[in-house]
Amino acid sequence: MENDTKIIITVVGTDKVGIVAAVSNKLAQLKVNIEDIKQTIMQNNFAMIMLCDIKDLSISFSPF
């Protein structure tokens, strides 16, 4: 199946400097490729959704 290595990651919380950098740096360390990203701020709340490819993931991952 074509999308076997695709996952969606959602990040929500209080907005602060460095959220995108921290998440994207960790994903890069794990060899996760961010293919699409959407983010917004809603009344001091941060929300981000990422479509990622984990075909080269450097740790084990088992979806439920």
N, C-alpha and C positions, 0 to 999 in steps of 0.2 A: 504494500500500500504506500502511496506517495507521501502521506503526511505522518508516517510512523515516527518520525524524529522531530515533529513540530510540537511545541508546547506554548501555552499562554501563561505569562507571569503577570500578576497584579500586585501593585505596591500602593498602599494607602497609609496616610498618617499626617501628622502636623507638618506643615511646610517648613523646611529649613535648608540652608545652603548645603550643597553636596550630596543630596539624595541620589540624583541621577548618576553622578560620578561614582558614588560608593557601590551602587547596584551594578552599573555597567562594568566597573573594574573587577568586581567579584565574578561576574559572568565571564569576562575575558580570561581570568585566571583558570576557570573551569572549562574553557574552550567552547563556550556557548556563543552562538552567533545570533545577534539581535537583528531580525529581518525587518521589523516594523515596530514603531513606538508612537504612542499617543500619551500626552500628559496634559493636566490642567490643574489649576488652583481654584478651589471653591471655598470662599470664606476662611482663608488660612489653612485649609486642608488640601494636601497634595494627593493626587490620584494619577497613576501611571499604569498603562497596559502595554505589554510587549509580546509580540509574536517572535518566538525564538526557535532556532534549530539546534538540537542537541546531538546530532550525529557524531560529533567529535568529543562529546562530553568526557571529561577526565575522571569522573567518579561514577559509581553505579547509581542507577535511577530506575525505580520500578513504579509505574503508575498504578493506582489502585484499581 
